[in-house]
Amino acid sequence: MNKKYTVLLLYPDYLGDYGDETCLEYVWAPIPEDAEFSAKQQAMDDTAHYIHYRDDFKVLAVFKGHLDNLKK
């Protein structure tokens, strides 16, 4: 059974601003490891012209449930 996950990813250095560019992805997956894979794929699809390898993203955190970033 799939569950909701929020995954915080770090963009690769060659795309971000010296390792401080992140993205938050919301995915459904049966286990956290699959959530990581899905989040990387989703982020890669969003930046397809720039990133060609899913593993270029670094997973910083995986949270159970869908969390909203309230920072403006």
mmCIF file of the N, C-alpha and C atoms, coordinates in Angstrom:
data_MODEL
# 
_entry.id   MODEL 
# 
loop_
_atom_site.group_PDB 
_atom_site.id 
_atom_site.type_symbol 
_atom_site.label_atom_id 
_atom_site.label_alt_id 
_atom_site.label_comp_id 
_atom_site.label_asym_id 
_atom_site.label_entity_id 
_atom_site.label_seq_id 
_atom_site.pdbx_PDB_ins_code 
_atom_site.Cartn_x 
_atom_site.Cartn_y 
_atom_site.Cartn_z 
_atom_site.occupancy 
_atom_site.B_iso_or_equiv 
_atom_site.pdbx_formal_charge 
_atom_site.auth_seq_id 
_atom_site.auth_comp_id 
_atom_site.auth_asym_id 
_atom_site.auth_atom_id 
_atom_site.pdbx_PDB_model_num 
ATOM 1   N N  . MET A 1 1  ? 0.842  -1.185 0.000   1.00 0.00 ? 1  MET A N  1 
ATOM 2   C CA . MET A 1 1  ? 0.000  0.000  0.000   1.00 0.00 ? 1  MET A CA 1 
ATOM 3   C C  . MET A 1 1  ? 0.887  1.249  0.000   1.00 0.00 ? 1  MET A C  1 
ATOM 4   N N  . ASN A 1 2  ? 0.584  2.167  -0.894  1.00 0.00 ? 2  ASN A N  1 
ATOM 5   C CA . ASN A 1 2  ? 1.364  3.397  -0.975  1.00 0.00 ? 2  ASN A CA 1 
ATOM 6   C C  . ASN A 1 2  ? 1.019  4.363  0.146   1.00 0.00 ? 2  ASN A C  1 
ATOM 7   N N  . LYS A 1 3  ? 2.040  5.102  0.568   1.00 0.00 ? 3  LYS A N  1 
ATOM 8   C CA . LYS A 1 3  ? 1.883  6.118  1.607   1.00 0.00 ? 3  LYS A CA 1 
ATOM 9   C C  . LYS A 1 3  ? 2.401  7.440  1.066   1.00 0.00 ? 3  LYS A C  1 
ATOM 10  N N  . LYS A 1 4  ? 1.999  8.517  1.724   1.00 0.00 ? 4  LYS A N  1 
ATOM 11  C CA . LYS A 1 4  ? 2.473  9.847  1.347   1.00 0.00 ? 4  LYS A CA 1 
ATOM 12  C C  . LYS A 1 4  ? 3.851  10.097 1.949   1.00 0.00 ? 4  LYS A C  1 
ATOM 13  N N  . TYR A 1 5  ? 4.735  10.703 1.160   1.00 0.00 ? 5  TYR A N  1 
ATOM 14  C CA . TYR A 1 5  ? 6.059  11.095 1.636   1.00 0.00 ? 5  TYR A CA 1 
ATOM 15  C C  . TYR A 1 5  ? 6.406  12.482 1.111   1.00 0.00 ? 5  TYR A C  1 
ATOM 16  N N  . THR A 1 6  ? 7.188  13.192 1.892   1.00 0.00 ? 6  THR A N  1 
ATOM 17  C CA . THR A 1 6  ? 7.793  14.448 1.470   1.00 0.00 ? 6  THR A CA 1 
ATOM 18  C C  . THR A 1 6  ? 9.294  14.219 1.467   1.00 0.00 ? 6  THR A C  1 
ATOM 19  N N  . VAL A 1 7  ? 9.932  14.542 0.337   1.00 0.00 ? 7  VAL A N  1 
ATOM 20  C CA . VAL A 1 7  ? 11.362 14.290 0.185   1.00 0.00 ? 7  VAL A CA 1 
ATOM 21  C C  . VAL A 1 7  ? 12.064 15.608 -0.125  1.00 0.00 ? 7  VAL A C  1 
ATOM 22  N N  . LEU A 1 8  ? 13.084 15.909 0.675   1.00 0.00 ? 8  LEU A N  1 
ATOM 23  C CA . LEU A 1 8  ? 13.899 17.109 0.468   1.00 0.00 ? 8  LEU A CA 1 
ATOM 24  C C  . LEU A 1 8  ? 15.161 16.700 -0.278  1.00 0.00 ? 8  LEU A C  1 
ATOM 25  N N  . LEU A 1 9  ? 15.356 17.302 -1.449  1.00 0.00 ? 9  LEU A N  1 
ATOM 26  C CA . LEU A 1 9  ? 16.499 16.970 -2.296  1.00 0.00 ? 9  LEU A CA 1 
ATOM 27  C C  . LEU A 1 9  ? 17.435 18.160 -2.439  1.00 0.00 ? 9  LEU A C  1 
ATOM 28  N N  . LEU A 1 10 ? 18.705 17.861 -2.590  1.00 0.00 ? 10 LEU A N  1 
ATOM 29  C CA . LEU A 1 10 ? 19.718 18.876 -2.878  1.00 0.00 ? 10 LEU A CA 1 
ATOM 30  C C  . LEU A 1 10 ? 20.087 18.746 -4.353  1.00 0.00 ? 10 LEU A C  1 
ATOM 31  N N  . TYR A 1 11 ? 19.990 19.865 -5.073  1.00 0.00 ? 11 TYR A N  1 
ATOM 32  C CA . TYR A 1 11 ? 20.396 19.858 -6.474  1.00 0.00 ? 11 TYR A CA 1 
ATOM 33  C C  . TYR A 1 11 ? 21.899 19.648 -6.569  1.00 0.00 ? 11 TYR A C  1 
ATOM 34  N N  . PRO A 1 12 ? 22.366 19.086 -7.679  1.00 0.00 ? 12 PRO A N  1 
ATOM 35  C CA . PRO A 1 12 ? 23.813 18.932 -7.848  1.00 0.00 ? 12 PRO A CA 1 
ATOM 36  C C  . PRO A 1 12 ? 24.504 20.287 -7.927  1.00 0.00 ? 12 PRO A C  1 
ATOM 37  N N  . ASP A 1 13 ? 25.768 20.316 -7.523  1.00 0.00 ? 13 ASP A N  1 
ATOM 38  C CA . ASP A 1 13 ? 26.538 21.567 -7.510  1.00 0.00 ? 13 ASP A CA 1 
ATOM 39  C C  . ASP A 1 13 ? 26.552 22.259 -8.862  1.00 0.00 ? 13 ASP A C  1 
ATOM 40  N N  . TYR A 1 14 ? 26.604 21.489 -9.939  1.00 0.00 ? 14 TYR A N  1 
ATOM 41  C CA . TYR A 1 14 ? 26.700 22.101 -11.262 1.00 0.00 ? 14 TYR A CA 1 
ATOM 42  C C  . TYR A 1 14 ? 25.418 22.799 -11.696 1.00 0.00 ? 14 TYR A C  1 
ATOM 43  N N  . LEU A 1 15 ? 24.313 22.569 -10.992 1.00 0.00 ? 15 LEU A N  1 
ATOM 44  C CA . LEU A 1 15 ? 23.055 23.214 -11.352 1.00 0.00 ? 15 LEU A CA 1 
ATOM 45  C C  . LEU A 1 15 ? 22.643 24.274 -10.337 1.00 0.00 ? 15 LEU A C  1 
ATOM 46  N N  . GLY A 1 16 ? 22.906 24.020 -9.074  1.00 0.00 ? 16 GLY A N  1 
ATOM 47  C CA . GLY A 1 16 ? 22.492 24.950 -8.025  1.00 0.00 ? 16 GLY A CA 1 
ATOM 48  C C  . GLY A 1 16 ? 23.538 26.018 -7.776  1.00 0.00 ? 16 GLY A C  1 
ATOM 49  N N  . ASP A 1 17 ? 23.349 26.715 -6.703  1.00 0.00 ? 17 ASP A N  1 
ATOM 50  C CA . ASP A 1 17 ? 24.255 27.793 -6.318  1.00 0.00 ? 17 ASP A CA 1 
ATOM 51  C C  . ASP A 1 17 ? 25.201 27.279 -5.239  1.00 0.00 ? 17 ASP A C  1 
ATOM 52  N N  . TYR A 1 18 ? 26.208 26.521 -5.641  1.00 0.00 ? 18 TYR A N  1 
ATOM 53  C CA . TYR A 1 18 ? 27.235 25.994 -4.738  1.00 0.00 ? 18 TYR A CA 1 
ATOM 54  C C  . TYR A 1 18 ? 26.676 25.144 -3.608  1.00 0.00 ? 18 TYR A C  1 
ATOM 55  N N  . GLY A 1 19 ? 25.768 24.247 -3.928  1.00 0.00 ? 19 GLY A N  1 
ATOM 56  C CA . GLY A 1 19 ? 25.294 23.269 -2.967  1.00 0.00 ? 19 GLY A CA 1 
ATOM 57  C C  . GLY A 1 19 ? 24.236 23.736 -1.993  1.00 0.00 ? 19 GLY A C  1 
ATOM 58  N N  . ASP A 1 20 ? 23.551 24.833 -2.302  1.00 0.00 ? 20 ASP A N  1 
ATOM 59  C CA . ASP A 1 20 ? 22.497 25.259 -1.374  1.00 0.00 ? 20 ASP A CA 1 
ATOM 60  C C  . ASP A 1 20 ? 21.129 25.372 -2.048  1.00 0.00 ? 20 ASP A C  1 
ATOM 61  N N  . GLU A 1 21 ? 20.979 24.784 -3.215  1.00 0.00 ? 21 GLU A N  1 
ATOM 62  C CA . GLU A 1 21 ? 19.707 24.804 -3.926  1.00 0.00 ? 21 GLU A CA 1 
ATOM 63  C C  . GLU A 1 21 ? 18.973 23.493 -3.651  1.00 0.00 ? 21 GLU A C  1 
ATOM 64  N N  . THR A 1 22 ? 17.779 23.579 -3.065  1.00 0.00 ? 22 THR A N  1 
ATOM 65  C CA . THR A 1 22 ? 17.021 22.380 -2.715  1.00 0.00 ? 22 THR A CA 1 
ATOM 66  C C  . THR A 1 22 ? 15.652 22.392 -3.379  1.00 0.00 ? 22 THR A C  1 
ATOM 67  N N  . CYS A 1 23 ? 15.014 21.237 -3.375  1.00 0.00 ? 23 CYS A N  1 
ATOM 68  C CA . CYS A 1 23 ? 13.621 21.163 -3.825  1.00 0.00 ? 23 CYS A CA 1 
ATOM 69  C C  . CYS A 1 23 ? 12.885 20.182 -2.930  1.00 0.00 ? 23 CYS A C  1 
ATOM 70  N N  . LEU A 1 24 ? 11.610 20.418 -2.781  1.00 0.00 ? 24 LEU A N  1 
ATOM 71  C CA . LEU A 1 24 ? 10.738 19.595 -1.953  1.00 0.00 ? 24 LEU A CA 1 
ATOM 72  C C  . LEU A 1 24 ? 9.782  18.866 -2.881  1.00 0.00 ? 24 LEU A C  1 
ATOM 73  N N  . GLU A 1 25 ? 9.787  17.552 -2.831  1.00 0.00 ? 25 GLU A N  1 
ATOM 74  C CA . GLU A 1 25 ? 8.928  16.751 -3.699  1.00 0.00 ? 25 GLU A CA 1 
ATOM 75  C C  . GLU A 1 25 ? 7.939  15.955 -2.859  1.00 0.00 ? 25 GLU A C  1 
ATOM 76  N N  . TYR A 1 26 ? 6.712  15.859 -3.355  1.00 0.00 ? 26 TYR A N  1 
ATOM 77  C CA . TYR A 1 26 ? 5.659  15.087 -2.704  1.00 0.00 ? 26 TYR A CA 1 
ATOM 78  C C  . TYR A 1 26 ? 5.382  13.861 -3.557  1.00 0.00 ? 26 TYR A C  1 
ATOM 79  N N  . VAL A 1 27 ? 5.489  12.685 -2.955  1.00 0.00 ? 27 VAL A N  1 
ATOM 80  C CA . VAL A 1 27 ? 5.312  11.440 -3.705  1.00 0.00 ? 27 VAL A CA 1 
ATOM 81  C C  . VAL A 1 27 ? 4.485  10.438 -2.904  1.00 0.00 ? 27 VAL A C  1 
ATOM 82  N N  . TRP A 1 28 ? 3.990  9.441  -3.617  1.00 0.00 ? 28 TRP A N  1 
ATOM 83  C CA . TRP A 1 28 ? 3.325  8.287  -3.015  1.00 0.00 ? 28 TRP A CA 1 
ATOM 84  C C  . TRP A 1 28 ? 4.212  7.079  -3.290  1.00 0.00 ? 28 TRP A C  1 
ATOM 85  N N  . ALA A 1 29 ? 4.492  6.290  -2.280  1.00 0.00 ? 29 ALA A N  1 
ATOM 86  C CA . ALA A 1 29 ? 5.346  5.111  -2.438  1.00 0.00 ? 29 ALA A CA 1 
ATOM 87  C C  . ALA A 1 29 ? 5.072  4.124  -1.307  1.00 0.00 ? 29 ALA A C  1 
ATOM 88  N N  . PRO A 1 30 ? 5.402  2.851  -1.515  1.00 0.00 ? 30 PRO A N  1 
ATOM 89  C CA . PRO A 1 30 ? 5.165  1.860  -0.464  1.00 0.00 ? 30 PRO A CA 1 
ATOM 90  C C  . PRO A 1 30 ? 6.180  1.937  0.677   1.00 0.00 ? 30 PRO A C  1 
ATOM 91  N N  . ILE A 1 31 ? 7.440  2.317  0.355   1.00 0.00 ? 31 ILE A N  1 
ATOM 92  C CA . ILE A 1 31 ? 8.488  2.388  1.378   1.00 0.00 ? 31 ILE A CA 1 
ATOM 93  C C  . ILE A 1 31 ? 9.340  3.642  1.135   1.00 0.00 ? 31 ILE A C  1 
ATOM 94  N N  . PRO A 1 32 ? 10.061 4.120  2.160   1.00 0.00 ? 32 PRO A N  1 
ATOM 95  C CA . PRO A 1 32 ? 10.860 5.346  2.012   1.00 0.00 ? 32 PRO A CA 1 
ATOM 96  C C  . PRO A 1 32 ? 11.888 5.287  0.877   1.00 0.00 ? 32 PRO A C  1 
ATOM 97  N N  . GLU A 1 33 ? 12.500 4.133  0.660   1.00 0.00 ? 33 GLU A N  1 
ATOM 98  C CA . GLU A 1 33 ? 13.497 4.016  -0.409  1.00 0.00 ? 33 GLU A CA 1 
ATOM 99  C C  . GLU A 1 33 ? 12.867 4.260  -1.776  1.00 0.00 ? 33 GLU A C  1 
ATOM 100 N N  . ASP A 1 34 ? 11.644 3.765  -1.965  1.00 0.00 ? 34 ASP A N  1 
ATOM 101 C CA . ASP A 1 34 ? 10.939 4.017  -3.221  1.00 0.00 ? 34 ASP A CA 1 
ATOM 102 C C  . ASP A 1 34 ? 10.531 5.479  -3.329  1.00 0.00 ? 34 ASP A C  1 
ATOM 103 N N  . ALA A 1 35 ? 10.244 6.107  -2.198  1.00 0.00 ? 35 ALA A N  1 
ATOM 104 C CA . ALA A 1 35 ? 9.916  7.533  -2.199  1.00 0.00 ? 35 ALA A CA 1 
ATOM 105 C C  . ALA A 1 35 ? 11.117 8.352  -2.671  1.00 0.00 ? 35 ALA A C  1 
ATOM 106 N N  . GLU A 1 36 ? 12.319 7.965  -2.240  1.00 0.00 ? 36 GLU A N  1 
ATOM 107 C CA . GLU A 1 36 ? 13.541 8.647  -2.689  1.00 0.00 ? 36 GLU A CA 1 
ATOM 108 C C  . GLU A 1 36 ? 13.676 8.536  -4.199  1.00 0.00 ? 36 GLU A C  1 
ATOM 109 N N  . PHE A 1 37 ? 13.514 7.331  -4.715  1.00 0.00 ? 37 PHE A N  1 
ATOM 110 C CA . PHE A 1 37 ? 13.634 7.092  -6.147  1.00 0.00 ? 37 PHE A CA 1 
ATOM 111 C C  . PHE A 1 37 ? 12.607 7.935  -6.916  1.00 0.00 ? 37 PHE A C  1 
ATOM 112 N N  . SER A 1 38 ? 11.361 7.913  -6.464  1.00 0.00 ? 38 SER A N  1 
ATOM 113 C CA . SER A 1 38 ? 10.292 8.651  -7.139  1.00 0.00 ? 38 SER A CA 1 
ATOM 114 C C  . SER A 1 38 ? 10.527 10.160 -7.091  1.00 0.00 ? 38 SER A C  1 
ATOM 115 N N  . ALA A 1 39 ? 10.988 10.644 -5.956  1.00 0.00 ? 39 ALA A N  1 
ATOM 116 C CA . ALA A 1 39 ? 11.245 12.080 -5.813  1.00 0.00 ? 39 ALA A CA 1 
ATOM 117 C C  . ALA A 1 39 ? 12.373 12.523 -6.736  1.00 0.00 ? 39 ALA A C  1 
ATOM 118 N N  . LYS A 1 40 ? 13.427 11.727 -6.817  1.00 0.00 ? 40 LYS A N  1 
ATOM 119 C CA . LYS A 1 40 ? 14.536 12.052 -7.724  1.00 0.00 ? 40 LYS A CA 1 
ATOM 120 C C  . LYS A 1 40 ? 14.052 12.068 -9.169  1.00 0.00 ? 40 LYS A C  1 
ATOM 121 N N  . GLN A 1 41 ? 13.227 11.087 -9.528  1.00 0.00 ? 41 GLN A N  1 
ATOM 122 C CA . GLN A 1 41 ? 12.700 11.016 -10.891 1.00 0.00 ? 41 GLN A CA 1 
ATOM 123 C C  . GLN A 1 41 ? 11.814 12.221 -11.188 1.00 0.00 ? 41 GLN A C  1 
ATOM 124 N N  . GLN A 1 42 ? 10.976 12.581 -10.235 1.00 0.00 ? 42 GLN A N  1 
ATOM 125 C CA . GLN A 1 42 ? 10.082 13.725 -10.401 1.00 0.00 ? 42 GLN A CA 1 
ATOM 126 C C  . GLN A 1 42 ? 10.883 15.014 -10.573 1.00 0.00 ? 42 GLN A C  1 
ATOM 127 N N  . ALA A 1 43 ? 11.895 15.200 -9.751  1.00 0.00 ? 43 ALA A N  1 
ATOM 128 C CA . ALA A 1 43 ? 12.737 16.396 -9.842  1.00 0.00 ? 43 ALA A CA 1 
ATOM 129 C C  . ALA A 1 43 ? 13.518 16.405 -11.156 1.00 0.00 ? 43 ALA A C  1 
ATOM 130 N N  . MET A 1 44 ? 13.970 15.245 -11.577 1.00 0.00 ? 44 MET A N  1 
ATOM 131 C CA . MET A 1 44 ? 14.696 15.146 -12.834 1.00 0.00 ? 44 MET A CA 1 
ATOM 132 C C  . MET A 1 44 ? 13.776 15.490 -14.017 1.00 0.00 ? 44 MET A C  1 
ATOM 133 N N  . ASP A 1 45 ? 12.542 15.035 -13.963 1.00 0.00 ? 45 ASP A N  1 
ATOM 134 C CA . ASP A 1 45 ? 11.578 15.348 -15.021 1.00 0.00 ? 45 ASP A CA 1 
ATOM 135 C C  . ASP A 1 45 ? 11.335 16.852 -15.112 1.00 0.00 ? 45 ASP A C  1 
ATOM 136 N N  . ASP A 1 46 ? 11.349 17.526 -13.961 1.00 0.00 ? 46 ASP A N  1 
ATOM 137 C CA . ASP A 1 46 ? 11.134 18.978 -13.927 1.00 0.00 ? 46 ASP A CA 1 
ATOM 138 C C  . ASP A 1 46 ? 12.322 19.743 -14.499 1.00 0.00 ? 46 ASP A C  1 
ATOM 139 N N  . THR A 1 47 ? 13.506 19.138 -14.490 1.00 0.00 ? 47 THR A N  1 
ATOM 140 C CA . THR A 1 47 ? 14.728 19.805 -14.953 1.00 0.00 ? 47 THR A CA 1 
ATOM 141 C C  . THR A 1 47 ? 15.410 18.977 -16.037 1.00 0.00 ? 47 THR A C  1 
ATOM 142 N N  . ALA A 1 48 ? 14.624 18.337 -16.893 1.00 0.00 ? 48 ALA A N  1 
ATOM 143 C CA . ALA A 1 48 ? 15.140 17.370 -17.857 1.00 0.00 ? 48 ALA A CA 1 
ATOM 144 C C  . ALA A 1 48 ? 16.242 17.916 -18.761 1.00 0.00 ? 48 ALA A C  1 
ATOM 145 N N  . HIS A 1 49 ? 16.229 19.194 -19.031 1.00 0.00 ? 49 HIS A N  1 
ATOM 146 C CA . HIS A 1 49 ? 17.240 19.744 -19.932 1.00 0.00 ? 49 HIS A CA 1 
ATOM 147 C C  . HIS A 1 49 ? 18.588 19.929 -19.240 1.00 0.00 ? 49 HIS A C  1 
ATOM 148 N N  . TYR A 1 50 ? 18.601 19.878 -17.924 1.00 0.00 ? 50 TYR A N  1 
ATOM 149 C CA . TYR A 1 50 ? 19.820 20.179 -17.177 1.00 0.00 ? 50 TYR A CA 1 
ATOM 150 C C  . TYR A 1 50 ? 20.421 18.973 -16.453 1.00 0.00 ? 50 TYR A C  1 
ATOM 151 N N  . ILE A 1 51 ? 19.564 18.078 -15.982 1.00 0.00 ? 51 ILE A N  1 
ATOM 152 C CA . ILE A 1 51 ? 20.030 16.935 -15.196 1.00 0.00 ? 51 ILE A CA 1 
ATOM 153 C C  . ILE A 1 51 ? 19.667 15.655 -15.933 1.00 0.00 ? 51 ILE A C  1 
ATOM 154 N N  . HIS A 1 52 ? 20.665 14.809 -16.141 1.00 0.00 ? 52 HIS A N  1 
ATOM 155 C CA . HIS A 1 52 ? 20.436 13.588 -16.901 1.00 0.00 ? 52 HIS A CA 1 
ATOM 156 C C  . HIS A 1 52 ? 20.565 12.331 -16.057 1.00 0.00 ? 52 HIS A C  1 
ATOM 157 N N  . TYR A 1 53 ? 21.001 12.454 -14.815 1.00 0.00 ? 53 TYR A N  1 
ATOM 158 C CA . TYR A 1 53 ? 21.181 11.292 -13.948 1.00 0.00 ? 53 TYR A CA 1 
ATOM 159 C C  . TYR A 1 53 ? 20.456 11.504 -12.625 1.00 0.00 ? 53 TYR A C  1 
ATOM 160 N N  . ARG A 1 54 ? 19.563 10.621 -12.339 1.00 0.00 ? 54 ARG A N  1 
ATOM 161 C CA . ARG A 1 54 ? 18.754 10.703 -11.116 1.00 0.00 ? 54 ARG A CA 1 
ATOM 162 C C  . ARG A 1 54 ? 19.633 10.789 -9.878  1.00 0.00 ? 54 ARG A C  1 
ATOM 163 N N  . ASP A 1 55 ? 20.738 10.067 -9.863  1.00 0.00 ? 55 ASP A N  1 
ATOM 164 C CA . ASP A 1 55 ? 21.590 10.030 -8.677  1.00 0.00 ? 55 ASP A CA 1 
ATOM 165 C C  . ASP A 1 55 ? 22.433 11.288 -8.495  1.00 0.00 ? 55 ASP A C  1 
ATOM 166 N N  . ASP A 1 56 ? 22.301 12.253 -9.395  1.00 0.00 ? 56 ASP A N  1 
ATOM 167 C CA . ASP A 1 56 ? 22.969 13.543 -9.188  1.00 0.00 ? 56 ASP A CA 1 
ATOM 168 C C  . ASP A 1 56 ? 22.317 14.310 -8.039  1.00 0.00 ? 56 ASP A C  1 
ATOM 169 N N  . PHE A 1 57 ? 21.056 14.011 -7.744  1.00 0.00 ? 57 PHE A N  1 
ATOM 170 C CA . PHE A 1 57 ? 20.379 14.613 -6.599  1.00 0.00 ? 57 PHE A CA 1 
ATOM 171 C C  . PHE A 1 57 ? 20.810 13.896 -5.328  1.00 0.00 ? 57 PHE A C  1 
ATOM 172 N N  . LYS A 1 58 ? 20.969 14.656 -4.258  1.00 0.00 ? 58 LYS A N  1 
ATOM 173 C CA . LYS A 1 58 ? 21.262 14.067 -2.958  1.00 0.00 ? 58 LYS A CA 1 
ATOM 174 C C  . LYS A 1 58 ? 20.009 14.188 -2.088  1.00 0.00 ? 58 LYS A C  1 
ATOM 175 N N  . VAL A 1 59 ? 19.631 13.099 -1.456  1.00 0.00 ? 59 VAL A N  1 
ATOM 176 C CA . VAL A 1 59 ? 18.460 13.106 -0.569  1.00 0.00 ? 59 VAL A CA 1 
ATOM 177 C C  . VAL A 1 59 ? 18.900 13.619 0.795   1.00 0.00 ? 59 VAL A C  1 
ATOM 178 N N  . LEU A 1 60 ? 18.285 14.707 1.238   1.00 0.00 ? 60 LEU A N  1 
ATOM 179 C CA . LEU A 1 60 ? 18.602 15.281 2.543   1.00 0.00 ? 60 LEU A CA 1 
ATOM 180 C C  . LEU A 1 60 ? 17.683 14.755 3.635   1.00 0.00 ? 60 LEU A C  1 
ATOM 181 N N  . ALA A 1 61 ? 16.421 14.496 3.272   1.00 0.00 ? 61 ALA A N  1 
ATOM 182 C CA . ALA A 1 61 ? 15.457 14.020 4.274   1.00 0.00 ? 61 ALA A CA 1 
ATOM 183 C C  . ALA A 1 61 ? 14.251 13.386 3.588   1.00 0.00 ? 61 ALA A C  1 
ATOM 184 N N  . VAL A 1 62 ? 13.678 12.402 4.258   1.00 0.00 ? 62 VAL A N  1 
ATOM 185 C CA . VAL A 1 62 ? 12.433 11.779 3.814   1.00 0.00 ? 62 VAL A CA 1 
ATOM 186 C C  . VAL A 1 62 ? 11.485 11.817 5.008   1.00 0.00 ? 62 VAL A C  1 
ATOM 187 N N  . PHE A 1 63 ? 10.337 12.440 4.817   1.00 0.00 ? 63 PHE A N  1 
ATOM 188 C CA . PHE A 1 63 ? 9.351  12.580 5.894   1.00 0.00 ? 63 PHE A CA 1 
ATOM 189 C C  . PHE A 1 63 ? 8.100  11.795 5.535   1.00 0.00 ? 63 PHE A C  1 
ATOM 190 N N  . LYS A 1 64 ? 7.519  11.184 6.539   1.00 0.00 ? 64 LYS A N  1 
ATOM 191 C CA . LYS A 1 64 ? 6.246  10.496 6.359   1.00 0.00 ? 64 LYS A CA 1 
ATOM 192 C C  . LYS A 1 64 ? 5.142  11.547 6.284   1.00 0.00 ? 64 LYS A C  1 
ATOM 193 N N  . GLY A 1 65 ? 4.300  11.443 5.281   1.00 0.00 ? 65 GLY A N  1 
ATOM 194 C CA . GLY A 1 65 ? 3.217  12.399 5.091   1.00 0.00 ? 65 GLY A CA 1 
ATOM 195 C C  . GLY A 1 65 ? 3.638  13.537 4.183   1.00 0.00 ? 65 GLY A C  1 
ATOM 196 N N  . HIS A 1 66 ? 2.678  14.337 3.809   1.00 0.00 ? 66 HIS A N  1 
ATOM 197 C CA . HIS A 1 66 ? 2.954  15.503 2.971   1.00 0.00 ? 66 HIS A CA 1 
ATOM 198 C C  . HIS A 1 66 ? 3.056  16.731 3.870   1.00 0.00 ? 66 HIS A C  1 
ATOM 199 N N  . LEU A 1 67 ? 4.250  17.290 3.923   1.00 0.00 ? 67 LEU A N  1 
ATOM 200 C CA . LEU A 1 67 ? 4.513  18.458 4.765   1.00 0.00 ? 67 LEU A CA 1 
ATOM 201 C C  . LEU A 1 67 ? 4.601  19.695 3.890   1.00 0.00 ? 67 LEU A C  1 
ATOM 202 N N  . ASP A 1 68 ? 4.075  20.790 4.341   1.00 0.00 ? 68 ASP A N  1 
ATOM 203 C CA . ASP A 1 68 ? 4.137  22.045 3.606   1.00 0.00 ? 68 ASP A CA 1 
ATOM 204 C C  . ASP A 1 68 ? 5.208  22.936 4.198   1.00 0.00 ? 68 ASP A C  1 
ATOM 205 N N  . ASN A 1 69 ? 6.001  23.542 3.335   1.00 0.00 ? 69 ASN A N  1 
ATOM 206 C CA . ASN A 1 69 ? 7.011  24.510 3.757   1.00 0.00 ? 69 ASN A CA 1 
ATOM 207 C C  . ASN A 1 69 ? 6.300  25.847 3.982   1.00 0.00 ? 69 ASN A C  1 
ATOM 208 N N  . LEU A 1 70 ? 6.306  26.345 5.193   1.00 0.00 ? 70 LEU A N  1 
ATOM 209 C CA . LEU A 1 70 ? 5.611  27.586 5.531   1.00 0.00 ? 70 LEU A CA 1 
ATOM 210 C C  . LEU A 1 70 ? 6.488  28.819 5.430   1.00 0.00 ? 70 LEU A C  1 
ATOM 211 N N  . LYS A 1 71 ? 7.758  28.627 5.133   1.00 0.00 ? 71 LYS A N  1 
ATOM 212 C CA . LYS A 1 71 ? 8.683  29.759 5.008   1.00 0.00 ? 71 LYS A CA 1 
ATOM 213 C C  . LYS A 1 71 ? 8.384  30.519 3.727   1.00 0.00 ? 71 LYS A C  1 
ATOM 214 N N  . LYS A 1 72 ? 8.334  31.832 3.848   1.00 0.00 ? 72 LYS A N  1 
ATOM 215 C CA . LYS A 1 72 ? 8.053  32.682 2.680   1.00 0.00 ? 72 LYS A CA 1 
ATOM 216 C C  . LYS A 1 72 ? 9.322  33.078 2.002   1.00 0.00 ? 72 LYS A C  1 
# 
